[in-house]
Amino acid sequence: KDSCIDITGIINNAIKDCIVKEGICHVYMTATTAALTINENDTLLERDFMKLAKSLANEDAMYAHPGNSHSHLRSSVFGVEKSMPVSNGALVLGKWQRLLLWEFDTTNRKRQLIVSVGGD
């Protein structure tokens, strides 16, 4: 519930299992109540991000969909997929960039990521 997980290492490990060393990595999450972002993995930024997410879709607001509508709305705003370049068998990210999975649902969920890597 309302958490952030740095999945950069998980994705880099998946890329290492591929024969592709130069190309593009696409990460897609089969979820409607979580999101993927690329940003710095910092505790204070995590708090700021959650503050923003809650201001966009507050869990105390009255929505037509019962229970976890705010989670679905946050996921839709931030998205469930990212594409990043791959070089030397790893993601190409800026100095502070990390691939982050944001959990918005009201209960613990097991998340599935689909990782596609294409190139040379």
C-alpha positions in Angstrom: 0.0 0.0 0.0 1.4 3.4 -1.0 5.0 2.4 -1.5 7.8 2.8 -3.9 10.1 0.0 -5.1 13.3 0.5 -7.0 13.2 -2.2 -9.7 16.2 -1.0 -11.7 18.4 -3.9 -10.6 15.6 -6.5 -11.4 15.3 -5.1 -14.9 19.1 -5.0 -15.4 19.3 -8.7 -14.3 16.6 -9.6 -16.8 18.6 -7.8 -19.6 21.7 -9.8 -18.6 19.8 -12.9 -19.5 19.3 -11.7 -23.1 21.6 -11.9 -26.0 20.9 -8.2 -26.8 23.6 -5.9 -25.7 22.6 -2.7 -27.6 19.0 -1.7 -28.1 15.7 -0.8 -26.3 14.1 -2.3 -23.2 10.4 -2.0 -22.8 8.9 -2.7 -19.3 5.1 -3.2 -19.0 3.3 -3.9 -15.8 0.0 -5.8 -16.0 -1.7 -3.7 -13.3 -4.4 -1.1 -13.0 -3.5 0.1 -9.4 0.2 0.7 -9.6 2.6 2.8 -11.9 6.1 3.0 -13.2 8.2 6.2 -13.2 11.8 7.1 -13.9 13.2 9.4 -11.2 15.7 9.6 -8.4 15.2 7.1 -5.6 15.1 9.5 -2.7 13.1 9.2 0.5 12.1 12.9 0.5 11.1 12.8 -3.2 9.1 9.6 -2.5 7.1 11.6 0.1 6.6 14.5 -2.4 5.5 12.1 -5.1 2.9 10.5 -2.8 1.7 13.9 -1.8 1.2 14.8 -5.4 -0.5 11.4 -6.1 -2.9 11.9 -3.2 -3.7 15.5 -4.3 -4.6 14.1 -7.7 -6.8 11.3 -6.4 -7.4 11.3 -2.7 -8.5 8.0 -1.1 -11.0 9.9 1.1 -12.9 11.4 -1.8 -16.2 9.9 -2.9 -15.8 8.0 -6.2 -18.3 5.8 -8.0 -16.0 2.8 -8.1 -15.9 1.3 -4.5 -12.8 0.8 -2.4 -9.8 1.6 -4.5 -10.8 4.0 -7.2 -8.0 6.4 -6.2 -5.5 3.6 -7.0 -6.9 3.1 -10.5 -6.9 6.9 -11.1 -3.3 7.3 -10.0 -2.1 4.4 -12.1 -3.8 5.9 -15.2 -2.2 9.3 -14.6 1.4 8.0 -14.2 1.2 5.0 -16.5 2.3 1.3 -16.5 5.0 1.2 -19.1 8.5 2.7 -19.8 11.0 2.3 -22.6 14.7 2.9 -22.1 17.8 2.4 -24.1 20.2 -0.5 -23.5 23.9 -0.3 -23.9 26.6 -2.8 -22.9 23.8 -5.1 -21.6 22.3 -2.6 -19.1 19.8 0.2 -19.0 21.1 3.6 -20.0 19.9 6.0 -17.2 21.1 9.3 -16.0 23.3 9.6 -12.9 20.3 9.7 -10.5 17.7 8.0 -12.6 16.1 4.7 -11.4 13.1 2.8 -12.6 10.5 2.9 -9.8 7.3 0.9 -9.2 4.7 2.8 -7.3 2.1 0.8 -5.4 -1.2 2.6 -4.9 -3.6 -0.2 -4.1 -5.3 -0.6 -0.7 -4.1 -4.2 -0.3 -0.8 -6.0 -1.0 -0.6 -7.2 -4.6 1.8 -9.4 -6.5 2.9 -7.5 -9.6 3.9 -8.9 -13.0 6.4 -7.1 -15.2 6.8 -8.0 -18.8 10.3 -7.1 -20.0 11.0 -6.9 -23.8 14.5 -6.2 -25.1 15.2 -5.7 -28.8 18.3 -4.7 -30.7 21.7 -6.1 -31.5 
